């Protein structure tokens, strides 16, 4: 049986898949699995995060992280001319920065010691916080070179998409867990 281009286009349009109205979780477009995360040795289903695949052209190698502080988006470049786009929180006015860094360390449920500069601005902050749900670094942290900056989770998801940090890149805990699993120490990070 022969199909014309028009007939094939019509058939392709008819082959769309809708998610059932009762579905509570999205399917990860990268592996076709429900978005589930292993957290504190417990399998937890989370509400869908705002990450998704987008077309991405540029001079960046697959595996590179590109952050647009203006758009408040982080892109993890894949090998197919695409990237995974995540919503992020960025540095507030006077605390934004740009440049290239490398992930030098990864930590799950990291502890937090506010830097001296932050303690001068905010003497009310604790001098140390162990990792956990109340820790401002959230579920995961990716340390950027020898700088004070990190890409990290947040216990304040309402700040994602805003310019409120002291220069760190904030993500929802669900998204930082996803990104953490995709990157390695040595990954290049470009902040624009």
N, C-alpha and C positions, 0 to 999 in steps of 0.2 A: 504494500500500500504506500503511495506517495503522498507527502504532505507539502502544501505550499508554505512559504514563509508566513503568510497571514494566518493560515490554520494553526501552525505551530505556535505563533504568538498568542492566539486565542486560547490554545490548550494550556500554555504556560500561565496565562492569567487566571485560568480556572483552577490551577493547582496551587492555590494559596492556602496556608494553614493558619487557622485562627486558634488562639489559646482559649480553652473553655472559660466561660465567665466565672466558674467556681474555682479556677486555679488560683493559688495563692503565691506561687513562686515561679520565677522565670527560668527558662532553660539557658544555661551558659552556652553562648554561640561557639565557643572555642572547643568544648569537649562534649556538647550535647547532653550534659548531666544537669540535674537540678542544682541550683546554687546552694550548696551546703558547705559548712565550714567546720573544721575540727578545732575546737576551742577548749582549752583546759581539760584535755582528754575526754571531752564529751561531744558527741555529734549533735550539732545544733542547726536547725533550719532557720535561716534569717530571711527577713523580707528582702525583696530584690533591691540591690544597690543601683545607683544611677550609671554604672559603667556600661559601655556599649562599643561595638566595632564601628570605626569610621574610616573613610578613605584618607590616606595620609601619604603625601608625596613630599620628598625633601631629600636632603643629603645625609640623613642619619641612618646608620646601620641598624639592622634588626637587633632588638635587645636594648636599644638606647631609650632612656627616659627623657622626654622633652616637656618642659613646663612653661606654659604661657601664663604669666602673672596677670596680664591684662584680661585674658579670657577666663582666668581662674579654672584652668583645665590642665591635667597631666595626661600625657600621651605615652603609652608604652608601645614602641614601634615593633611591629611584627614583620615577618619576612614576605608578606604578600601585598605590599603596597598599601597596607592598612595599619591601623594602630588601635589599641584599646584606649578609649577616652574615659577619664575619671574626673568628676567634679572635685575641686580642692579649695581649701581656704589658704590664703597667702598673707604675706606681711602687710601690716597696716602702713599708712603713709609714714615715711621716714625709716621704715624697717624692711622695705622691699629691696631686692638685690637681683643681680643677673650674673651669669658666668657659667663655667663648666666645672663640675666636681665629679668625684668618683665615690661610689658606695664603698666605704672601708670597713663597715661593720653592720651586722643585722642582729636584732634582739627581739625575742618574744616577751611580751608583758614586761617591758624594760622599767628599771628604776629611773628616778629623775632627781638630779641635783641641779637646781637652778644656777646658771652662771652668775658670777659676781656682778656683771653689768645689769642683769635682771633684778638681782637682790637690791642693788642701789635704787632702782626705780620702784621696786615693790618689796620693801622690807617686811611686809606682812606674810610673804610666801614662806612655806616650810623650807628648811635647809636641805631636806632629803625626803623623798617619798619612795617606798618600795613599789614594785609593779603591782598592777591590779586595776579593777574597774574604775577606781577614783583617781588614778594617776592620769595627768594631762597628756602623757604620751600615748595613751591608749593601748591597743592590743599588740602592735608591732612598731618598730622604729628602724629606719634605714639611715645610718649616719653618713654624712657627706664630708668626706675628707677630714682635714684637721679643723674644720670650721665648727661653729657652735650650732649649725643648722642640721635639721633632720627632716626626712619625710616620715610622718608618724600618724598614728590613729588619733582619735579624739573622743573624749567623753562628753563633748559638746557638739553633737552632730548638726545643730542649728547654725553653727558658724561656717559650715562648708558652703563655698560660693561667696564668702565675704573676705575682706581684707582686715583681719583682726589680730594676727599673730605677731610675734617679735622676729619674724623672718623665716620661721619653719613653715613647711608645707603640710597642711592638715588634710586628712582624709577620714571618711567614715571608717569605723573599725572593720566593717565587712570588706570595704574596698582595700584597705591597707593589708588585710590578711590575704586577699587575692593577689595583690601586687607582690607582696613578700614572697609568695610561692613561685613567682615567675622570674625574679631577679636573683642575681648572685653578687657576692663581693667582687668588686672590680667593674660593675656596671657603670657606664657613663651617664651622667645626668647633666642636661643643658637647661638652664633657667633663662628665659627671655623676659 
